[in-house]
Amino acid sequence: MARTQGSRADITGPLVREHSLRLFARHGYAAVSMRQIAAEVGVQAGALYAYTDDKQALLAQLMTGHMDRLLAAWSDDPALPPLARLERFTRFHIAYSLDHADAVFLSYMELRNLSPDNHAAVSALRRRYEDQLVAILRDGQAAGVMAVPDTRLAAMALIAMLTGVTNWYREGGRLDRDRVGDIYWDLARGAVGA
């Protein structure tokens, strides 16, 4: 099917991803049809297939894209003391999550809807991110400034706690982002026995 007159691939492709992300995050992957996405973008449903093979491929693209951007945005500095690295990770994760709340929600809530191959690909990216925090925790234990019984479990628990901020935080609310970061940093430090 031909592209809608006046549409452009460099504009329509990003719009497909943007509207799909918003619709999936608001209504759930299973409840959203390709026709709904097309209507939001302003193209015919068949035109979407110029940008994705199907809805499953679109979901996988959104989730791997989110993880790729998250991994690219974070950089650890192993020269810093482990507690400083943990604080940087804590504040980074909160800020990134708040800035990309729909992608974070999708990444956690729709993992179950991925095909086995797509699930494996997204899980591998998630593990690479978790490994960054595991390394910080291991270095903290080796330096004697952190105490956790299982670094992998502690890393996943910390990430879940930090990601949870997207469920309740609202700009202009009782706490600003800096104060939320301060409180979560206190919680993270306590969680690792520091």
N, C-alpha and C positions, 0 to 999 in steps of 0.2 A: 504494500500500500504506500502511496506517495506521502511525503511529508506535507503537512499543512502549509499552504502558501504563506510565505513570509517567515516561516520558522527557519532557524539556523542551528546546525548541529552543535556549535560551540556554546550556544545559549540553551537549547532544548535539553541536551544531555545533563548539564548541571541542574536544570529545573526538574527533570525526572527524578534525580537522586534526592534533591531537596524536598520535593513534595512527597515522595515515597517515604522518606525518613519521618517526616512529620505525621503522615497518615498512619504508618506502622506504629509509631510511638504512641499516638493518641487512641487508636482503635484496635491495635493488635494485628499482627501479620495475617492471621487466618481470616479476619473480618474485612480486609481490604482487597478489592478486586483491581485488576489491571484497568478496567473501565473507569473506576474511581480515580486512579492515578492520572489516566489520560485526561479526564475532565478537569482535574486540578491544574494540569500543565497547559491545557488548552489545545490538545492535539487529538487526533482520532486514535482509538485504542490500538489499532494495528501499527501505528507509527512508533509505539513504544519499543517494538521489536527491532528497531534500528539501533536501539541503545542498550538492550539487554535480551538475552535468550528467552527468559521467562521470569516469573515472580521469584522463584527460588534463587536464580542467579543474581537478581537485583538485591535480595536480602543479603546474600553472601558478599556481594560487592560493597554494600553499605557497611557491613560488619568488619570486613577485612580492611576497608579504607579507613574506618575509625581506628582500628588497632595500629595500622601502619602510621597514621598521623600521630597517635599517642606515643608510639615508640620513637618516632622522629623528634617529637617535642621534648622528650625527657632525656637528660644526660646527667649521669652520675659523675662525681668527681672523687675518685678513690683516694686522692691526696688529702681530702678533708677528714677530720675525725668522724667516726661512725655516727655519733649523735647529731652532728651537724648535717650529715648526709641524710639521716632519717628525717630530720626537720625539713630539709629541702624537699624530700620526696613527699612528705605529708602535705606541705603547702602547695606544691605543684599539683598533686593529685586532686586536691579539693578545687583549686582554681580551674584546672582543665576540665574536671567533671562539671562544674557549674557553667562553664562556657560552652559545653557540648552536651547538655543534659539529655536531649533526645537520642543522640548517638549512644550515650552511656546506657540509657534505659533499654534501648534496643539490644545492645550488646549483652545485657544481662537477662532480659526477659524473653528474648526470642531465640536464644541459642538452641533451645529445644526444637525449634522448627527447621533447623538446618538439616540438609541431607547428610549422611555419614561422611562423605568426602569434604563437604563444606564445613561441617562441624570440626573435623580433624584440622583443617587449615586454620580456622579461627582459634581453636584451642591451642594450637602451636604458637600463635602470635600472643595469646593471653599468657601462656607459660613464659615466653620470652620477657614479657613485662614483669610478671611475678618474680622471675629470676633476678631482676634488678634489685628488688626489695630483699629477696633472700640473701643476696650477696652482702647487702648492708647489714642485715641482722647477723650473719655469720661473722663478719668483721667486727661487729659490736660485741659479740660473744668472745671472740678471740682476744679482743682488747680488754675484756673484763668489765665493760660498761653496760652490757645488756644480758638478760637472762631469760631465755624462752626454752620450753621443753622440746619444741619442734619448729625449726625455722620455716619450713614450707607451710605448715598450718598457720603459724603466726603471720606470715606474709599474706596469706589468703584472708585471714580474719581482719587484719589491718586494712587491706584494700576494700573489703566489704564494708567496714565501718566508715572509711573515708568516702566511699562512693555513695553511701546512704544519705549524705548531705543533699543530694539532688532531689530526694523525696520530700524534703520539708523546707529547704531554704527558699526565701523569696527576697528579691532586691527590694530595698526600702523597708524591710522588716525590722524587728527588734535588734538584731545583731548584724553588723556589717561584715563583709568578707574577711577583713583583717581579724576581727574579734573571733569569728568562727574558726579561722586558722589557728589563732592562739589557743583556743579551747581544745580543738582537735589535736594540736601538738602536745598539750598536757596529757590528753587521753592516750595518745600513741606512746609517749614516753613512759607512762605508767604501765601500759600493756606489755612493754618489753623489759620491765623491771629496772628502769633507769632512774 
